Amino acid sequence: MARIIGIGIATLDIINAVDGYPVEDSKVRATTQQIRRGGNAANTLVMLARLGHHCTLATNLGHDPDAARIRTDLHRHAIDTAACRTIARGRTPVSYITHNLRNGTRTIVHYRDLPEYDYDAFMRLDFGTSDWLHFEGRNVGAVRHMMRHAKRDHPELRCSLEVERPRDEIETLFGLADVILFGRPYVTSVEKDPEAFLMEQHHHLPETDLVCAWGEQGAYAVSRDGDAMQAPAYPPPQIVDTIGAGDTFNAGVIDGLVRGLSLVRAIERGCRLAGAKCGHDGLDFALPAGLGEHGEAAARGGGPN
């Protein structure tokens, strides 16, 4: 079991399922509504905790009922919230998600009235017993200072960076990570072909493992040794819910790497986990055989590297 700190966001997600996306200035009835805890970093840590790791979330929450609901869910999944800061003024972030049942698209309106987690808060974290740091690629200026500090003062800690979509100056973070988990929106903003994108990035980042999830095509990766690889998708019998699938994939990759698996085995692990998630609502689904604290890698004694 590894000790993992995640720095990013936790949200309250309000998910309305509709039978066809509404046209502007119209009124439609939602077929179902779910309210649950979300946020990229929070989702990834929940899955890592389910896989047997000790996880700490570092984020900002408001002093409001939404934050209480988020904390309750995080505690239910054994996430340590001692590093979460409560901001007296402001509101916990909320994502309003319209899920089109006809084609599976998810349109998100995100509202936040809260400052991002900052460098001063990060410096109060206890890194002494940690094995891995996972950063969500947002609040780029502050995250750059955090990652530089970690690289300089705690070089023994491996560091992953999620790059979901384009943000100003996010490329300045790339050289500070051991593993970069690219999202499809970012990749397609640069290059249509994921393999070509990763190989180009490898020329600039020869000391970094590069990964990209690609939906129905599975996932691609290029190791720091320059080896290109692909893992297939593992689609469920029926797609039920894709919200959080990318965060789940990231958790599977990190889990594999901290257990000492090869990069190709790690992305296979991510694809298997994401596929299982897509067949169920939320993140409380049965883990695929061989994954989890008592899975194949744990049985072989794999550990952080």
C-alpha positions as CSV (number, residue, x, y, z in Angstrom):
1,M,0.0,0.0,0.0
2,A,1.4,3.4,-1.0
3,R,0.7,6.8,0.7
4,I,-0.5,9.2,-2.0
5,I,-1.2,12.9,-1.8
6,G,-3.5,14.4,-4.4
7,I,-3.6,18.2,-5.1
8,G,-6.6,19.3,-7.1
9,I,-10.3,19.8,-6.8
10,A,-13.4,18.3,-5.2
11,T,-16.9,19.4,-6.4
12,L,-20.5,18.6,-5.9
13,D,-21.9,17.2,-9.2
14,I,-25.5,17.7,-10.1
15,I,-26.2,15.3,-13.0
16,N,-29.4,15.6,-15.0
17,A,-30.0,12.9,-17.6
18,V,-32.1,14.1,-20.6
19,D,-33.5,12.3,-23.6
20,G,-31.7,14.6,-26.1
21,Y,-29.8,17.8,-25.5
22,P,-32.2,20.8,-25.2
23,V,-32.1,23.5,-27.8
24,E,-31.5,27.0,-26.6
25,D,-34.4,28.8,-24.9
26,S,-36.4,25.5,-24.5
27,K,-37.6,23.5,-21.5
28,V,-37.0,19.8,-21.0
29,R,-37.7,17.4,-18.2
30,A,-34.8,15.4,-16.8
31,T,-35.4,11.6,-16.7
32,T,-33.2,11.2,-13.6
33,Q,-31.1,13.4,-11.4
34,Q,-28.1,12.4,-9.3
35,I,-26.2,14.5,-6.8
36,R,-22.8,13.2,-5.9
37,R,-19.2,14.2,-5.0
38,G,-17.0,14.8,-8.0
39,G,-13.8,16.5,-9.0
40,N,-10.8,15.1,-10.9
41,A,-8.3,14.7,-8.1
42,A,-11.0,13.6,-5.6
43,N,-12.3,10.9,-8.0
44,T,-8.8,9.6,-8.7
45,L,-8.0,9.4,-5.0
46,V,-11.3,7.6,-4.2
47,M,-10.4,4.9,-6.8
48,L,-6.8,4.7,-5.4
49,A,-8.2,4.2,-1.9
50,R,-10.5,1.5,-3.2
51,L,-7.4,-0.2,-4.7
52,G,-5.8,-0.3,-1.3
53,H,-3.8,2.9,-0.9
54,H,-3.8,5.5,1.8
55,C,-4.9,8.7,0.2
56,T,-4.8,12.4,1.3
57,L,-6.7,15.1,-0.6
58,A,-5.4,18.7,-0.6
59,T,-8.0,21.1,-1.8
60,N,-10.1,24.1,-0.8
61,L,-13.8,23.7,0.3
62,G,-16.3,26.3,1.3
63,H,-18.0,26.6,4.7
64,D,-21.3,25.4,3.4
65,P,-23.6,22.3,3.2
66,D,-22.1,21.2,-0.1
67,A,-18.7,20.9,1.5
68,A,-20.1,18.8,4.4
69,R,-21.6,16.5,1.8
70,I,-18.3,16.2,0.0
71,R,-16.4,15.5,3.2
72,T,-18.9,12.8,4.2
73,D,-18.4,11.0,0.9
74,L,-14.6,11.3,1.1
75,H,-14.6,9.9,4.6
76,R,-16.8,7.0,3.5
77,H,-14.1,6.2,1.0
78,A,-11.4,6.5,3.7
79,I,-9.8,9.6,2.2
80,D,-7.8,11.7,4.6
81,T,-9.2,15.3,4.5
82,A,-6.9,16.8,7.1
83,A,-5.1,18.8,4.4
84,C,-8.4,20.2,3.0
85,R,-8.8,23.9,3.8
86,T,-12.1,25.5,4.7
87,I,-12.6,28.9,3.2
88,A,-15.1,30.9,5.2
89,R,-16.1,33.1,2.3
90,G,-17.0,31.6,-1.0
91,R,-18.8,28.6,-2.2
92,T,-17.8,25.0,-2.7
93,P,-17.4,24.3,-6.5
94,V,-20.5,22.8,-8.2
95,S,-20.6,21.2,-11.6
96,Y,-24.0,21.1,-13.3
97,I,-23.8,18.2,-15.8
98,T,-26.3,17.5,-18.6
99,H,-26.0,13.9,-19.7
100,N,-27.5,13.3,-23.1
101,L,-28.8,9.7,-23.1
102,R,-29.1,9.5,-26.9
103,N,-25.4,9.8,-27.5
104,G,-23.7,9.8,-24.1
105,T,-22.4,13.4,-24.3
106,R,-21.9,15.3,-21.1
107,T,-22.2,19.1,-21.1
108,I,-20.8,20.7,-17.9
109,V,-21.4,24.1,-16.5
110,H,-19.0,24.6,-13.6
111,Y,-19.4,27.3,-11.0
112,R,-16.8,28.2,-8.4
113,D,-16.5,31.2,-6.1
114,L,-13.5,29.9,-4.2
115,P,-9.7,30.5,-4.4
116,E,-7.5,27.6,-5.6
117,Y,-5.3,25.6,-3.3
118,D,-2.1,27.6,-2.9
119,Y,1.6,27.2,-2.4
120,D,1.5,28.2,1.3
121,A,-1.1,25.5,2.1
122,F,1.0,23.0,0.1
123,M,4.1,23.8,2.2
124,R,2.2,22.8,5.3
125,L,1.7,19.2,4.1
126,D,3.7,16.3,5.6
127,F,5.7,14.6,2.9
128,G,7.8,12.5,5.3
129,T,5.8,9.3,4.9
130,S,4.4,9.8,1.4
131,D,5.3,7.7,-1.7
132,W,3.6,9.6,-4.5
133,L,2.3,13.1,-5.3
134,H,-0.5,13.6,-7.9
135,F,-1.2,17.0,-9.3
136,E,-4.2,18.1,-11.2
137,G,-3.0,20.5,-13.9
138,R,-4.9,23.7,-12.8
139,N,-3.9,26.9,-11.0
140,V,-0.7,26.6,-13.0
141,G,1.4,29.3,-11.4
142,A,0.9,27.9,-7.9
143,V,1.2,24.2,-9.0
144,R,4.5,25.1,-10.7
145,H,5.9,26.3,-7.4
146,M,4.6,23.2,-5.7
147,M,6.2,20.8,-8.2
148,R,9.5,22.6,-8.1
149,H,9.6,22.4,-4.4
150,A,8.8,18.7,-4.5
151,K,11.4,18.0,-7.2
152,R,14.1,20.0,-5.3
153,D,13.4,19.0,-1.7
154,H,11.8,15.6,-2.0
155,P,13.3,14.0,-5.1
156,E,12.5,10.5,-3.7
157,L,8.7,11.2,-4.3
158,R,7.4,10.2,-7.7
159,C,5.1,12.8,-9.2
160,S,2.2,12.5,-11.7
161,L,0.5,15.4,-13.5
162,E,-2.9,15.2,-15.0
163,V,-3.3,17.5,-18.1
164,E,-6.9,17.3,-19.0
165,R,-7.3,20.3,-21.3
166,P,-5.4,23.3,-22.5
167,R,-4.7,26.0,-19.9
168,D,-2.4,29.0,-20.2
169,E,1.2,28.1,-19.5
170,I,0.4,24.5,-18.5
171,E,3.3,23.3,-20.6
172,T,5.7,24.9,-18.0
173,L,4.7,22.0,-15.7
174,F,5.6,19.2,-18.0
175,G,9.4,18.9,-17.2
176,L,8.6,18.7,-13.4
177,A,6.6,15.4,-13.6
178,D,7.7,11.8,-13.6
179,V,4.5,10.7,-15.3
180,I,2.1,12.9,-17.4
181,L,-1.5,11.7,-17.9
182,F,-2.8,13.6,-20.9
183,G,-6.5,14.0,-21.6
184,R,-7.9,13.7,-25.0
185,P,-9.1,17.4,-25.1
186,Y,-5.5,18.5,-24.6
187,V,-4.0,16.2,-27.1
188,T,-6.5,17.0,-29.9
189,S,-5.8,20.7,-29.3
190,V,-2.2,20.0,-30.5
191,E,-2.3,16.9,-32.7
192,K,-5.0,14.5,-34.0
193,D,-2.9,11.4,-33.7
194,P,-2.1,10.4,-30.0
195,E,0.9,8.3,-31.0
196,A,2.5,11.1,-32.9
197,F,1.7,13.5,-30.1
198,L,3.4,11.4,-27.5
199,M,6.5,10.7,-29.6
200,E,6.8,14.5,-30.2
201,Q,6.5,15.1,-26.5
202,H,9.1,12.5,-25.7
203,H,11.7,14.4,-27.7
204,H,11.2,17.3,-25.3
205,L,10.7,15.2,-22.1
206,P,13.1,12.2,-22.3
207,E,12.9,11.6,-18.5
208,T,9.1,11.4,-18.3
209,D,6.6,8.6,-18.9
210,L,3.8,9.9,-21.1
211,V,0.3,8.5,-21.1
212,C,-2.9,9.3,-23.0
213,A,-6.4,7.6,-22.6
214,W,-8.2,7.5,-25.9
215,G,-11.7,6.2,-25.2
216,E,-12.9,3.3,-27.4
217,Q,-9.3,2.9,-28.6
218,G,-7.9,2.2,-25.2
219,A,-4.8,4.1,-24.2
220,Y,-1.4,5.0,-25.6
221,A,1.9,5.6,-23.9
222,V,5.6,6.3,-24.5
223,S,8.0,5.4,-21.8
224,R,11.0,7.4,-20.8
225,D,13.1,4.9,-22.8
226,G,11.2,5.9,-26.0
227,D,9.2,2.7,-26.2
228,A,5.7,3.3,-27.7
229,M,2.9,1.1,-26.5
230,Q,-0.9,0.7,-26.6
231,A,-3.5,-1.0,-24.4
232,P,-6.9,-2.0,-25.7
233,A,-10.2,-0.7,-24.3
234,Y,-12.3,-3.0,-22.1
235,P,-15.8,-1.8,-22.8
236,P,-18.6,-3.1,-20.5
237,P,-21.6,-4.9,-22.0
238,Q,-23.6,-1.6,-21.8
239,I,-22.3,1.9,-21.3
240,V,-24.1,3.3,-18.3
241,D,-22.0,6.3,-17.0
242,T,-18.8,7.7,-18.3
243,I,-18.5,10.6,-15.8
244,G,-15.2,10.1,-14.0
245,A,-13.9,7.5,-16.4
246,G,-10.7,9.4,-17.1
247,D,-10.1,10.0,-13.4
248,T,-10.6,6.2,-12.9
249,F,-8.1,5.4,-15.7
250,N,-5.6,7.7,-14.1
251,A,-6.0,5.9,-10.8
252,G,-5.4,2.6,-12.5
253,V,-2.2,3.8,-14.1
254,I,-0.9,5.3,-10.8
255,D,-1.8,2.1,-8.9
256,G,0.1,0.0,-11.4
257,L,3.2,2.1,-11.3
258,V,3.4,2.3,-7.5
259,R,3.0,-1.5,-7.4
260,G,6.1,-1.8,-9.6
261,L,4.3,-2.8,-12.8
262,S,5.7,-1.9,-16.3
263,L,4.2,1.1,-18.0
264,V,2.3,-1.1,-20.5
265,R,0.8,-3.2,-17.7
266,A,-0.1,0.0,-15.8
267,I,-2.1,1.4,-18.8
268,E,-3.8,-1.9,-19.3
269,R,-4.8,-1.7,-15.6
270,G,-6.2,1.8,-16.2
271,C,-8.2,0.6,-19.2
272,R,-9.7,-2.3,-17.3
273,L,-10.7,-0.1,-14.4
274,A,-12.2,2.6,-16.6
275,G,-14.1,0.0,-18.6
276,A,-15.6,-1.4,-15.5
277,K,-16.5,2.0,-14.3
278,C,-18.4,2.9,-17.5
279,G,-20.7,0.0,-16.9
280,H,-21.9,1.4,-13.6
281,D,-23.2,4.7,-12.1
282,G,-20.6,6.4,-9.9
283,L,-17.4,4.9,-8.5
284,D,-18.8,2.2,-6.2
285,F,-18.6,-0.6,-8.6
286,A,-17.1,-4.1,-8.3
287,L,-13.4,-4.0,-9.1
288,P,-12.3,-6.3,-12.0
289,A,-10.7,-9.5,-11.0
290,G,-7.0,-9.2,-10.1
291,L,-7.2,-5.5,-9.1
292,G,-7.1,-4.0,-5.6
293,E,-5.2,-4.4,-2.5
294,H,-5.1,-8.2,-2.7
295,G,-4.7,-8.3,-6.5
296,E,-2.0,-9.8,-8.6
297,A,0.7,-7.2,-8.1
298,A,0.2,-7.0,-4.4
299,A,0.5,-10.8,-4.2
300,R,3.9,-10.6,-5.9
301,G,5.0,-8.0,-3.4
302,G,5.2,-5.1,-5.8
303,G,5.7,-1.7,-4.1
304,P,6.5,1.9,-4.8
305,N,9.5,2.5,-7.0
